[in-house]
Structures are given as structure tokens and as C-alpha cells.
Amino acid sequence: MAGARQRRRLVATLFVVALVASAVYVSGGILSGVKTAARTVVSPVAWAVAQVAQPVGHLFAGVINYSDVVAQNQKLQYELGVAQTQVTQSQAALTQLAQLTQSLHLPSTAGLSSVMAQVTDDSPTNFSATFTISKGDLDGVLAGMPVLGNGGLIGRVISTTSHSALVRLITDPQTVLNATFGNGTTDVLVSGEGLNSPLSSTQIPVTAPISVGQLLSTSGLQGGLFPPGLPVARVTKLLVSPGASDYSIELAPTADFSHFSYVDVLQWEPST
């Protein structure tokens, strides 16, 4: 019994001391040393709580910032695609563009402006390769304008609303475009064969100097769907029959169609 009373007395005494120390700590006064002691006792506890809470805070911050990371990654992919397009153009397409501009008096596309748009919906299949973008006629996007990204020509706008547009890929079977090789002397028609199939071109004279890896760019012929010098595809296969006077080729688009979140719409309209 005496031991129990002593323990209760000790607990009560410690409780009173704690109350007095707290009052002194809050109100200030001459017992500044007690404040220091209180801080000394409390600080390790506060530090421990902070260490436990810190990972939880990081977890919530990570969840909140994840969408920002995704958006930044998509923007970086778009910027990389723009750089790839510029590099491809600088190889053979710009040379061909200069030749055509000089010989056919075609306007250069270098001074044309473009509208950046986000891909908002896509439903490409082997039979209809189209997708929707976030800019429309009120944003300066009109039907017939070329769409570029991820290293080359992607397609063209086929319809618009006030703030959206539908784009048809060059891989769509309905797409047929005029293209030329780097020397500017061989013009061909390039056809889409479906999203997961190579582009194709037929009836090319056997005398035409074409080789695997060669770049095709838009020819910009009068009445064509695209201005000159836009990179389209590279030759992947030559299909030649013995004794034939012409041959066919298969091509891989220079643009990467596996992923693109942003595109550039070139503000150029086909002539009528």
C-alpha cells in the first residue's frame, strides 16, 4: 500500500511540475532556464515526429505532382519531335526545296507560321487513320493544312470546328500525295496502305536513281496537297521484276507514329 501511495504521489508531483513548466514556458518571465530545459526535452520528440511524417508528406507530394510530370514528359516528346523534323528537313528536303523554288518559282515554306496543338483523341485503324487535335478554325487551323511532328509529315487537316480539327494520317489508304527524291528529278505518287503497313509507290522508271534509305519529301507541284520540302518517308525496299520497265518501292514514314501528344499545323492551304 505504501508503495502504491508513493507512486501516485510521484505521478502527481511530476504532473504539477509539468504544468508549471508549461505555464512558465508560455508566459515567459524570470525562469528562462526552465524554457531552455523544456525545449531540450521537447525537441527530440518533435524531431522524431517530423522524421516519421516526412515520408508521408513526400508520398502526397508525389501523387499531386505526378500529373505535372506526365504533362512535362509529353511536352518534351513534342519538342524532341520538332527537333527531329528540323534535322530531317535539313538533310535532303531543304536542298530539294531550294531547287524547286528556283526552277518552278514556288513560295518557300520557311516563312510560314504554324499552330501547336495537342492530340485530344485518336482512333487509328488499318482502314481509317485519323485523330483529333485541340485547335480549330478560330485558332487559325483550316481544312487542308499540313500537320507535322515527331520527325516529319504526319497528315493533313480534313475538317474543323471552332476549337478542334480532324487530321488524316498519311498512312490512311485514302491518302495519295506527290513526292520527290532529293535530287528533285524523280516525282512519284505515295499511297497510304494502313497504319501498320509501309507506304508504297509504284510505276517508277527503272532508270530513276533511287536506293534504299533515300529520303522522299513533298514535291509541292501545282495543285498538290502539300507545300514543297516536307519530309515524308525513306525507302526501305525496292520491288523490281526481271525485264520490267518500272518498279515499286516500300517506304517508312520519317515521323514516329507510335506516340505523339503534340503536333504542329503548318498554316498553308492548297491552291485551287
Phi, psi and omega per residue, in radians:
M1 nan -0.802 -3.130
A2 -1.069 -0.672 3.125
G3 -1.110 -0.713 -3.141
A4 -1.141 -0.739 3.131
R5 -1.104 -0.691 -3.141
Q6 -1.115 -0.683 3.119
R7 -1.148 -0.726 3.120
R8 -1.136 -0.669 3.130
R9 -1.135 -0.694 3.139
L10 -1.136 -0.739 3.111
V11 -1.096 -0.778 -3.141
A12 -1.083 -0.744 3.139
T13 -1.082 -0.783 3.127
L14 -1.101 -0.645 3.118
F15 -1.104 -0.772 3.126
V16 -1.110 -0.750 3.127
V17 -1.065 -0.710 3.137
A18 -1.113 -0.717 3.126
L19 -1.119 -0.763 -3.140
V20 -1.111 -0.767 -3.138
A21 -1.090 -0.669 3.134
S22 -1.168 -0.740 3.130
A23 -1.094 -0.765 3.138
V24 -1.119 -0.716 -3.102
Y25 -1.096 -0.709 -3.115
V26 -1.306 -0.773 -3.001
S27 -1.498 -0.272 -3.103
G28 1.369 -2.843 3.117
G29 2.126 -2.830 -3.008
I30 -1.362 -0.290 -3.082
L31 -1.566 0.972 -3.140
S32 -1.138 -0.462 3.109
G33 -1.107 -0.598 3.110
V34 -1.132 -0.684 3.073
K35 -0.982 -0.810 -3.117
T36 -1.061 -0.749 3.128
A37 -1.108 -0.726 3.135
A38 -1.090 -0.738 3.110
R39 -1.085 -0.670 -3.126
T40 -1.102 -0.673 -3.129
V41 -1.302 -0.730 -3.025
V42 -1.337 -0.614 -3.017
S43 -0.964 -0.825 3.124
P44 -1.045 -0.639 3.132
V45 -1.153 -0.809 3.127
A46 -1.061 -0.707 3.120
W47 -1.068 -0.755 -3.122
A48 -1.107 -0.754 3.115
V49 -1.076 -0.744 -3.140
A50 -1.082 -0.701 -3.130
Q51 -1.152 -0.636 3.118
V52 -1.227 -0.696 -3.071
A53 -1.324 -0.444 -3.033
Q54 -1.026 -0.848 3.117
P55 -1.046 -0.617 3.108
V56 -1.108 -0.742 3.093
G57 -1.065 -0.719 3.110
H58 -1.112 -0.657 3.138
L59 -1.073 -0.851 3.135
F60 -1.117 -0.685 3.106
A61 -1.090 -0.669 3.121
G62 -1.127 -0.719 3.122
V63 -1.123 -0.739 -3.111
I64 -1.178 -0.674 -3.045
N65 -1.510 -0.107 -3.070
Y66 -1.071 -0.757 -3.126
S67 -1.110 -0.605 3.090
D68 -1.135 -0.694 3.126
V69 -1.109 -0.732 3.122
V70 -1.085 -0.789 -3.141
A71 -1.103 -0.722 3.120
Q72 -1.131 -0.671 3.124
N73 -1.118 -0.729 3.098
Q74 -1.113 -0.693 3.135
K75 -1.146 -0.690 3.109
L76 -1.148 -0.663 3.082
Q77 -1.089 -0.701 3.102
Y78 -1.106 -0.807 -3.121
E79 -1.109 -0.648 3.075
L80 -1.131 -0.711 3.105
G81 -1.090 -0.684 3.088
V82 -1.079 -0.767 3.137
A83 -1.113 -0.705 3.124
Q84 -1.125 -0.682 3.103
T85 -1.085 -0.767 -3.128
Q86 -1.125 -0.691 3.121
V87 -1.125 -0.767 -3.140
T88 -1.089 -0.747 3.118
Q89 -1.082 -0.626 -3.068
S90 -1.252 -0.232 -3.097
Q91 -1.379 -1.283 -3.074
A92 -2.049 -0.493 -3.047
A93 -1.161 -0.649 -3.126
L94 -1.214 -0.622 3.065
T95 -1.108 -0.809 3.113
Q96 -1.110 -0.668 3.122
L97 -1.075 -0.762 3.128
A98 -1.110 -0.698 3.130
Q99 -1.115 -0.791 -3.130
L100 -1.177 -0.694 -3.141
T101 -1.074 -0.682 -3.124
Q102 -1.280 -0.765 -3.037
S103 -1.425 -0.589 -3.079
L104 -1.893 0.003 3.132
H105 1.003 0.740 3.111
L106 -1.524 2.564 3.095
P107 -1.232 2.422 3.107
S108 -1.310 2.540 3.105
T109 -1.549 -0.029 -3.066
A110 -1.070 -0.571 -3.100
G111 -1.570 0.012 -3.119
L112 -1.333 2.496 3.087
S113 -1.534 2.914 -3.140
S114 -2.412 2.822 3.121
V115 -2.079 2.142 3.086
M116 -1.415 2.335 -3.126
A117 -2.377 2.637 3.098
Q118 -1.665 2.474 3.063
V119 -1.344 2.075 -3.059
T120 -1.823 -0.373 -3.128
D121 -2.802 2.448 3.087
D122 -2.472 2.485 3.119
S123 -2.503 0.916 -3.105
P124 -1.287 2.417 3.030
T125 -2.360 3.118 3.105
N126 -1.208 -0.217 -3.069
F127 -1.927 -0.412 3.140
S128 -2.637 1.773 -3.089
A129 -1.736 1.673 3.124
T130 -2.374 2.787 3.034
F131 -2.668 2.867 -3.078
T132 -1.912 2.490 3.099
I133 -2.095 2.915 -2.951
S134 -1.564 0.138 3.135
K135 -2.163 2.532 -3.118
G136 -2.318 -2.762 -3.017
D137 -1.138 -0.530 3.089
L138 -1.261 -0.228 3.094
D139 -1.750 0.071 3.140
G140 1.653 0.181 3.122
V141 -1.756 2.178 -3.099
L142 -2.197 2.779 3.114
A143 -1.066 2.400 3.138
G144 1.725 -0.209 -3.099
M145 -1.305 2.458 3.113
P146 -1.243 2.637 3.118
V147 -2.159 2.207 -3.106
L148 -2.128 2.776 3.064
G149 2.881 2.771 3.076
N150 0.914 0.652 2.996
G151 1.845 -0.004 3.134
G152 3.017 -2.848 -3.129
L153 -1.267 2.250 3.131
I154 -1.759 -0.750 -3.102
G155 3.064 -2.711 3.119
R156 -2.515 2.665 3.126
V157 -1.263 2.303 3.133
I158 -1.974 -0.308 3.062
S159 -2.823 2.743 -3.110
T160 -2.436 2.765 2.868
T161 -2.114 -2.942 -3.110
S162 -1.039 -0.763 -3.077
H163 -2.356 0.617 3.023
S164 -2.761 2.868 3.136
A165 -2.658 2.651 3.093
L166 -1.818 2.262 -3.081
V167 -2.010 2.341 3.048
R168 -1.774 2.236 -3.138
L169 -1.236 2.713 3.090
I170 -1.231 -0.246 3.093
T171 -1.426 -0.171 3.138
D172 -1.108 2.394 3.138
P173 -1.031 -0.336 3.117
Q174 -1.427 -0.148 -3.081
T175 -1.523 2.224 2.983
V176 -2.373 2.181 -3.083
L177 -2.335 2.656 3.078
N178 -1.429 2.275 3.132
A179 -2.424 2.865 3.127
T180 -2.493 2.774 3.098
F181 -1.568 2.941 -2.982
G182 -0.921 -0.513 -3.121
N183 -1.387 -0.159 3.083
G184 1.290 0.143 -3.091
T185 -1.860 -0.236 -3.110
T186 -2.036 1.898 3.110
D187 -1.769 2.395 -3.109
V188 -2.401 2.900 2.991
L189 -1.825 2.205 -3.137
V190 -1.853 2.301 -3.094
S191 -2.077 2.510 3.014
G192 -1.397 2.520 -3.114
E193 -2.162 0.175 -3.099
G194 2.066 2.725 -2.996
L195 -1.009 -0.707 -3.075
N196 -1.776 0.295 3.129
S197 -2.029 2.670 3.110
P198 -1.212 2.708 2.962
L199 -1.199 2.826 -3.117
S200 -2.446 2.750 3.031
S201 -2.571 2.411 -3.053
T202 -2.189 3.025 3.064
Q203 0.968 0.804 3.071
I204 -1.628 2.209 -3.134
P205 -1.005 2.444 -3.122
V206 -1.136 -0.299 3.115
T207 -1.428 -0.158 -3.123
A208 -1.221 2.280 -3.093
P209 -1.394 1.374 -3.112
I210 -2.065 2.431 -3.138
S211 -2.417 2.813 3.113
V212 -1.068 2.371 -3.121
G213 1.653 -0.158 -3.103
Q214 -1.265 2.559 -3.066
L215 -1.622 2.363 2.959
L216 -1.823 2.459 3.023
S217 -2.325 2.818 -3.118
T218 -1.087 2.453 -3.055
S219 -1.487 -0.496 -3.133
G220 1.243 0.451 3.126
L221 -1.109 2.665 -3.126
Q222 -0.969 2.250 -3.123
G223 1.492 0.002 3.135
G224 -1.312 2.943 -3.087
L225 -1.484 -0.249 -3.034
F226 -2.362 2.667 3.027
P227 -1.264 2.912 -3.108
P228 -1.286 2.678 2.937
G229 1.534 0.114 3.108
L230 -1.494 2.190 -3.112
P231 -1.131 2.283 -3.061
V232 -1.933 -1.027 -3.016
A233 -2.834 2.949 3.037
R234 -2.099 2.551 -3.131
V235 -1.202 2.272 3.104
T236 -1.974 -0.407 -3.098
K237 -2.708 2.418 3.029
L238 -1.810 2.243 -3.116
L239 -1.991 1.723 -3.044
V240 -2.085 2.265 3.059
S241 -1.693 2.436 -3.135
P242 -0.999 2.289 3.112
G243 1.394 -0.034 -3.113
A244 -1.347 2.655 3.117
S245 -1.586 -0.176 3.088
D246 -2.509 3.014 -3.138
Y247 -2.580 3.050 -3.139
S248 -2.082 2.829 3.106
I249 -2.383 2.703 2.969
E250 -1.949 2.558 -3.045
L251 -2.371 2.617 3.034
A252 -1.908 2.236 3.123
P253 -1.003 2.509 3.065
T254 -1.258 -0.470 3.097
A255 -1.348 2.507 3.095
D256 -1.559 1.923 -3.096
F257 -1.537 -0.024 -3.077
S258 -1.257 -0.484 3.097
H259 -2.791 2.240 2.947
F260 -2.722 2.191 -3.121
S261 -1.770 -0.447 3.123
Y262 -2.301 2.602 3.112
V263 -2.418 2.897 3.037
D264 -1.956 2.249 3.054
V265 -1.745 2.032 -3.118
L266 -1.394 2.192 -3.070
Q267 -1.417 1.281 3.123
W268 -2.380 2.342 3.138
E269 -2.025 2.463 3.099
P270 -1.069 2.522 3.084
S271 -1.293 2.639 -3.108
T272 -1.865 nan nan
